[in-house]
Amino acid sequence: MSILNRGRGPFPHLARMACRYRSLADDLERIARGDHPDEAELRDAPRLSDWRVYIHPVPHLLGIVVGHPEIGDGRLCRTSELITFDPTGGYARTFSRFYRLGPRATGHATDLER
């Protein structure tokens, strides 16, 4: 992602972006140590059901969401870039947030399975 900055600043959008990257990096470091998100941590995460993995142009999840801060319940959701996920553990970490994974869509292979 590239962001054009004009002038000398300040650039508050860069501070918000740094915070998002820092949060993602902290989560990845924790998962790398084997410290996966638990039920309590995922309690407020949006739930994605009938989900599939698609790679266009980057890996992301597509499914029906409940509890998303910006997308209405029962609507189709295309997540931000999928960074890591554990279907057995029931979670996914995208660029922007954790998701609780509900039942997976059946009958269609995902791009990752082809």
N, C-alpha and C positions, 0 to 999 in steps of 0.2 A: 504494500500500500504506500502510495506516495502522496505527500501533502505539500502543496505550494504555500509558502509563507512569504508575504510581501511586507516590506518595511522591517523595522527593528523590533516589533512586538510591543507588548507581550502577546503570547499565543496561548490562551487558556485551553483551547481544544487539544493542544499537545500535552498539557498536564493531565487532562482526562484520558487521553490515549495512553500515556505512560502508566497511569493507574490501572487501566485494563490489561496492559501487557504484564505489569508487575503481578497482578492477581492471577493471571494465567500461568506465569512462570512459577509462582508459589505453589499453585495447585499441581503443576507437573512435577516439581521437585518432590512434593509430598507423595504423589502416586508412585514416582520412581523408587522411593524408599519402601514401597509396599503399604503405605498408609492411605488406603482408599476411602472415599467419602462414605460415611455411615448413614443409617436411616435418619438420624436426627439432622444431619447436615443437609440431606436431600429433601427433607420434609417440605420446605418452601420452594423447591425447584419445580419448574414446569414439568408436567408429565406428558410424555409423547407415546402414543399408541399407534398401532398399525403402521409402524415406521419401516422405512427402507433406507439403505445407504445409496446415494447417488454421487457420481463424480462428474460434475459439470458446472463450472470449470474446475472446481476444487471439491474434495469430499465434503459432503454435508448430509444431514438427515432430513427426510421428508416424512411427515406423519400428522396425526390429529393431536392437537395440543389442548391441555387444560392447565390453567394456572399461570399462563404467560403474562408478563406485565404489560405487553403491548398488543397481543393477539387474542381475540375473543375465544372463549372456551368452545371446543368442538370444531374449530376452524382448521384448515390445512396449514401447516407450518413448514417452511423451509428454513432450517437453522443456519446460523453463520457457519463458517468453516469448522468441520469436524476435526478436532485435534487428537483426541484419544477416546476410546470407549470400551466398555466391558459389558457385553450383553448378559453374561452370566451374573455379573455383579449388579446389573440393573441400572447402570448409569452411563452417561456420555458427557464429555467436556468439549464444548465448542469454544470458539474464540471468545464468545461473550458470556457463557454461563454453563452451569451443570444442567442436565436434564435427567429426570427419572425415566427409565425405559419401561414401558408397559409391554403388552403383547406385540410381537413383531408381525408385520404383514405376511400373509401366506400366499403361496402360488406364484410368486414372481422372484426370480433371482435378482440380487442386487448387483450393481456394477462391480463390487469387490469380489463377488462369487463367480463371475464369468471368466 
